Amino acid sequence: MSNARTVALDTLIKVFNQKSYSNIALNNELEKHDLKAADKALATRIVYGTIQYKLFLEYQLNPLIKTNLRDKFLKPLLLMSAYQYFFLEKVPTNAIFDEANKLAKKYGKKNSGSYKLVNGILRALERQGKILPAENDLVNYLSIKESFPKWLVEYLLNNFGKNKTKEILIRSNQPASNSIRMTVEENSFEKIKEDLRKDGFDYKESSLTTHNLNLNKGGVAKTDLFETGKITIQDAAASLAVDAFNFKGSEHVLDACSAPGGKTVQIAEKLTTGNVVALDIHENKLKLVKNTAKRLHVSDKVKTKALDARKAKEYFAEEQFDKVLVDAPCSGLGLIRRKPEIRYEKSLNDIKNLAKIQLAILENISVLLRTSGELVYSTCTISYEEDEGVIKQFLKLHPEFELVPVQVGKLPKQQMVRIFPSEDGSDGFFIAKLKKRG
């Protein structure tokens, strides 16, 4: 019979050994097994927690592993067991180890000795307890303690200093918020809140916007509020990119990198007689945009086109659009709390290469904006190269554009908006607004 730990182990085997995306692998496993809500929550926590703290967990286990772990399930099993031991305080140690032993017997070959190996390592882990590098070796210490690659810790320290780096690392390991955006008029917000309470949801107001709420649990996609398009799942920081525009309602708008469509539909909601063209390089991803537009009742204002934004000027006429959103593909360092494996997959070279792609997109898209039109550039990362660096380089190459100070949500007016992973669970994000001079 399947349980939470079986689902977690099967998922982690796919993530660690087959390089599967954690969210897809986990969802596939959860769909295969009929787990109770509490078991689904436990499996989810074990999967994401184990990935999140992989470097920390390896540091604890490595001194205790004296042999080559030939069976593919062994390392994921040891990592998830160590995660439970160090981070799930309410679960008794014996229960964690007993479950690990059962899984070792279930997954191991007959007479392989896997059970004895797992049991021995975990009992040694209990005797050893938590170990960390010396605090005066700050990069190594923070790398292991918060489970971030050394290059990234060093990068953050160099760019943001010791205190801000510690804050970023700690918050990136905290749970992401269950954030929704209310898509109705502001005078109907109270009715939405009342209906959420009736559906069994508690909420907190977002510290960033007036139209986002952070819910106490998931599952809101199964409510009538969601299905009828009165709310949508969208991070508060991400929603501010569209808020940076000054809409009249009649604009012809281009969303240059649109999928999955959260910002596209948000733009469409602001329009009366205008429309928005949504681009994405992948045709199949545009189906997500269309589905979201249909659910939010804005399909009549949304057009889609499968096209690389770097080739947009070959398809559209110069000065065709009144407003352009470039929510650029990026390293995603602001999303680490939602996608923990990002920290292990990216490198400084990736950041530099992405900055070149982002600049190329801006270069090609900029000619499509009419004189006096607005261009908003946003990313879900916090790296200087992909954010301020791209904007400064673009402005150097294009004196016909000027930087416009931005005031969005509950934030003060700023030259450029950088949002670090926040206390209430929102993502890291960057927004800059440009205007084409008349």
N, C-alpha and C positions, 0 to 999 in steps of 0.2 A: 504493500500500500504506500502510495506517495505521501510525503509530508513536505513541510516547508524547506527542510534541509536538503532533501533529494532534489527539489526544484532549484534551490540555490546552487548546489554542486553541479548539476547538469548545465546550468547557465554559465557558471564560472569556467567550466571545462571549455565551453565554446568561446568565451571571451578571451581566456588566457592562451589556449592552445590553437584556436582557429581564427583568432583576431576578429570575432564577431562584435557588432555594436551591442553594448550592454542592454540598452532599452529594447532593441528588437529581439535579442536572444531571450531576455527575461519575459517579455510579453508572449513570445512563442511558447515558452515552457509553462507559463501560467494558463494559457489557453488549453494546453494538453491535459492539465490536471484540475480536478474539481476540489479546490482548497477552500476552506472557510476564510472569511475576511481577515481574521487574526493571523492565520497561517500565510496568507498572501502578503500581509504587511511584514511579517517576520522574514519571509523569503526575500522580499524587496530590500529590506534593511540589510540583510546579510550580504546580498549581492553588491549593492552600492557601497556599503561600508568596507567590504573586503577590497574592492577596487580602489576606493578612496585612500585607504591606509596601506596599500600594498608595500611601499618602501619601508614603512615602520614595521609591518608584520614580518617582512623578509629579514630585517635587521634583528628581530627577536629570535627567529627560527634558524638562521644560518649557522650560528655556533653549535646548534644541536643536531644538525643533519650531517651525519658522518658517511653517508653512502649516496650513490647516484639514484635519484628517484625515477626509475624506469617507467613505472605505470603512470599514464597521463593524468589520472585522477588524483594522484597523491599530493602534488603541490597545491592545487586548488583546495583540496580537502584540508590540508594543514593550515593554509592561509585563512580559510573561513572559520576554522575552529579557533585559531589564535585571535581572530577578530572578535568572536563571541566572548572569548575568555577575557580580553582586555576592555571591551566596550559595552557588552550587554550585562550590566551589573546585576540585573534582576534574575538572570538565568543561572542556576547553580552550576558550579564547575563540573561536578560529576555528571550532570545531565548533558552538558556540552561534550565531554569526553566520551560518554557512553554512546551518544548519537554518532560521533565520529568513528568509533570502533565498529558500530553496526554498518555504517556506510563503507568502511574499509573492507569488511567481510563481504558485503553485497557487490562491490565493484571490483574487488581483487580476484586474481586467478586462484584457483584451488591450490592450496599448499604454497602460496607465494610468500607468505609471511607478512603481508601488507598490514594486517590487523596488529601484529606485535610491533611493527615498525612505527605505525601511527600512535599506538598507545604509549610506546616508550618515549617518543619525541614530545608528546603532549604532557606527559608526567614530568619530563625534564624541564619543559617550559614553565610548569607550575612552580618547580623548585627554583628556577632561575629568576622569575619575575621580570618586570619591565627594565630594560637597559636602554641608555641613550648616550650619544657622544657627549663630550665635555662642552659646556655652555660657552666657553671662551672660543671655541671653534664654531663661530656663529652660523656660517653657511651650512656646514655639515649637521650641526645641531638642529637647525630649523628644517633642513631637508628631511631628516629622519623623523623628528617629532611631529611635523605636520604632513609628512609624506609628499613632498614636492621635489622634483629633480633639482640637483644642485645648480644647474645653469639658470633655472627659472628663479630660484631663491636669490642668486647673485644678481640677476637682471632686476628683480624688484628692489633689492637693497640699493643698487646703483641709481635707480630712477626715482624711488619714493622714500628712501630712508628706512631706518630700523623699525620705528614704531608703526609706520604705515604698512610696511611689509608684514609685520606680525599680524596686524589687523586683517589684511587681505587674506593671508594664509588661513587664519582661524575662521573667518567668515566664509571662505570658500569651502570649508569642510562642514559647515552647518547646513541643515536641510534647506532646500529651495522652498520658496513660498508656493502655496496653491493659489496663484493669483488669477483673478478674473477681471475683465473690463466690462463695465456696464455700457451697453451700446445705445441705450434709450436717452431721451432728453433728461437734463439734470433734474427737472421737477418730478421725474418718475423714479429717481434713485431710491427714495424711501420705500416705495412699493416693492422694488427689487429686493431690498434688504429684508423687508417683512416676509416676502415669499421664500427667501433663502432660509430664514429662521423656521418657517413652516416645513421646509424640506429637511430640517435637521442639521443645518449648517450654522456654526458660529463664525464670526468674521471680525477682522480688524481693518480699520481704514489704512490705506497705503500712506506711507510717509512722503511719497513722491507725487502722487496725482490725486485728484478728487474723484476720478471715475474708475479707480481700481480698488478691489477689496481682496484681502488675504484670508482665505478660508481655512478652517481648522482641520479639514480633511479633504481627500480627493473624492472622485465620484460625481462631480457636478455635471459631467457630460451626459449623464443619464436623466437629468431633470428636464421638465418642460421649459424652464427658463432658458436652458441651453439650446434645446431642440427648436424652440421658436425664435431663436436669435436675439433674445433680450440681453443675454450675456455671452461672452466668449472667453476662452482661456488665453490670456496674454499677460506677459510680464509687464509690470508697471514701468520699469525703465525703458523697455522696448517701445511702449506705447507713446512715449514722449517725442519720438522722432517725428511722427505725423503732427503732433501738437505744435511743432516748431514752425509749421507753415501758417500763413495768414490767408485763409480761404474766403473767397466771396461766394463760391458755389457754382460758378459757370466755367471753371477752368478745365482745360485739357491737360491731364496730368500723366506723367510717365513714372511707373515704378519699375526701375531698371533691373532689380534683382529680387523678384517678388515672392517666390515660394517660401513657406507654405501659404502665404496670403494674408497673414494677420494685419499687416500694415496696409495692404491693398484695400481690404474691405473697410479699414478705418478711414482711409482717404475717401472711398466711395460714400461713406456716411456723411462726409462733409459737403458733398456735392448735390446740387439741385438739377441744373440743366447740363452740368459738365460730365466728364467721364474720365476713367483712368485706364491706361493701357499697361498690362502686367506682363513683364518679360521674365523668362527663365530659360536657361540653356537646355533644360530637360523637359520634354513634352509631358512625361508622366507626372512630373511635379506640378504642372499647371492644372492637373485634375484636382489637386488639393485646393488650389486657388478658386477654381470654379465651384467646388463643393461648399467652401466656406462662404463665398459670395451668395450662393443660393440660400444657404441657411440663414444668412443675415439680411436676405431680401434686397440685395443690391446688384443682382446679376445684370440688370439693365444698364448699369453704369460701368461695368467691368468688361474689358476686352482682353484677351490673352494672345500672346505670340511667343512661340518657342524660338529664342534667339539669344546668342551670346551678346551681352551688353557692349562688349568691345567692338561689335560689328553693327551696332544700332544705326550709325550714321549712313550705312549703306542701304538701309531699309526706310528710314524716316527722313523727312525733309528738314533742312536747317530751320531753326526757330519755330518748330512745329508745336512745342509744348509750353504752357504757361508756368508749370511747376514740374520739377523732377526730384524724385527720391532715389538716392543711391544707398541702399542698405547693403553695404559691400560684403562679399565673402571674406571671411577673416579667420584668424587663429582660434577664435572662440574662448579666449582666456577669461572672459567675463561670465562664461557659462559653466565653469568647472564644477560648481555645486550641483548642476543638473546632469552634466556629462563628465564624471570623474576621470575617465580614461584620457581625456584631452591632455592632461598634464604630462602624461607619459609619451604621447604621440607627437607633440610639437617640439620644434627646435628653434633656435635663434635664426637659422637659415630660412626656415619656413616663414617666419615673421617678415624677414627682409624680402623674400620672394613674393609673398602676398601683398606687401606694400607696392611692389611694381605692378601687380595685377590691378590693384585698387586705383592706382594713378592712371593706368591705361583705360580703365572704365570711365573715370572722370573725364579724361582727355576726349574720349569718343562721344560721351553723352553730352558734354558741355555745349557743343555746337547746335544741339537740338532745342536748347532753351532760348526762348525769345528775350529780347532786350527788356530789362526791368523784371525779368522772371526770377523765381526763387529756386535754388537747388539746396536740398538738405542731404548731407553726407552723414551716415551713421554706421557704427560697427558694434558688435557685441564682444569687443575685446578692450583691454586696457593698456596695450603696448603703444609706446610713443611713435614708433615707426609707422604703424598702421593708422594712427589717429592724427595727432597734430602734425606729424612729419609729412603725411600725404597731403594734408591741406596746405601747409606752408610751401611745399614743392609745387603744388598745382597753382597757387596764387603767384608764385615766382614766374611760372610759365605763361600765366594768363592774367595780365594786368587789367583785362576787361571785367574781371570779377572782383568783388570786394567781400570781405568777411562782415557778416551782420551779427551783432550781439543777440543772444537767444535768451528768452525767458519762457520756461516751460513748467507746467505743473506747479508744485509748491516750492520750486527752486528759485533762487535769486537770479537776476539777469547776469549772464556771463558771456565772455568772448566765444568760448567753446565749452561745451558741457561734458564733463567726465564724471561718470557715476561709478564708484567702486561697489563691489558686492556689499549690499547694505544690511543693516541690523534686522530689518523686517523681511529678509529673504529674497530681495530682488537681485537681478543680475547686474554684472558690470556692463557699462555701456558708454558710448561716445556719440556726441551730436555736434555737428558744425553746420552753420547756415551761410550760404553764399548768395549774392545777388549779382545779376549781370547788369553792368552799368549802361545807362541810356546814352 
